[in-house]
Amino acid sequence: LGLGTNVVAEDFSAVAEAKSNATTAPIGLAVAVAVALASTDASISVAGNITSTNDVYIRSSSDNTVNAQGDAGAFQIQAAVGVAVSRLNSNATAHIRDTAKIKAGKDFVVLADTVDRNVTLASAAAKSDGFLGIAAAVSVVNGTTNALVDGIVDVGGDARIQATQEKQASNKNKLFVIPSLINGVIATASAGINSKGDLLDDTKSVLVSKVLDKLKGYFVEEVTDSVKGQEKPQIESFDLAAGAAVAIDHNHVVARIGDGGGSHRGQLQAPHGAVDVTARATNQFFVTANAAAKGPTPENKSKSGDDTSKGLFDGAAAVAV
């Protein structure tokens, strides 16, 4: 409502809602890169005059889902790299400007609320004969949630000014159809290991692997040893897994009456009711990185007595910030 606007009503309600859903979940044979970007803006600005016989209800709401999942190493591959990147910018602001004059015969409510669901998951699995798995997950979130009263408000009942920000879990289907909940920034890498650490995810991976192997058979000719019974040296000289998860999460949550620096600086009267001003952020964030490597276990000596396990090395590193 712009400056100079006059509204007279039995009840007054103004609601702004913004919703986003950025979801990507590629499955790569050797490399998978997932990038999800989302931005929302739900704003209400009242600079004029409102007179209501009953209630005045003003709300700005932002509901965001960002889901980036990069899963590499769907079948028997020797090297896998998984990358997931997400960025979310959100704003939910309900602002009674310093030029506004509001009269509510009953209740006066100003709400601003934000709900975020963020899954940024990178997975790289070089299976039992693999030697390299690298996973990196990065998430950046900037959120603003404001319920601001800077004008003159006369209330016959109760007054509630409230700003809330909440982080919720997202749904993820395990084994394609079984629902589960997941939240946060996760990087998991493995080399020389068939398991992802989750039975249902492992089962799904096996099914995908079998399908891809069947398709692969149509296009790629299998190569066999030219000499029957020939001893095969170990191909891998090392097994290395590395996982890194980085989360940058800024949430600014404000509920106030004044001081916006205007001429009136916020004046609210509710002589026959209660005044409640609340700002709350519930931001339980989960950041994890894990890596596991298991080296090949060849026979130390061949039938001819030659060493077949030269230069083998196992290493795993994980960092979560």
Secondary structure by P-SEA (a helix, b strand, c coil): ccccccccccbbbbbbbbbbbbbbbbbbccbbbbbbbbbbbbbbbbcbbbbbccbbbbbbbbbbbbbbbbbcccccccbbbbbbbbbbbbbbbbbbcccbbbbbccbbbbbbbbbbbbbbbbbbbbcccccbbbbbbbbbbbbbbbbccccbbbbccbbbbbbbbbbbbbbbbcccccccccccbbbbbbccccccccaaaaaaaaaaaaaaaaaaaacbbbbccccccccccccccbbbbbbbbbbbbbbbbbbbcccccccccbbbbbccbbbbbbbbbbcccccbbbbbbbccccccccccccccccbbbbbbbbbcc
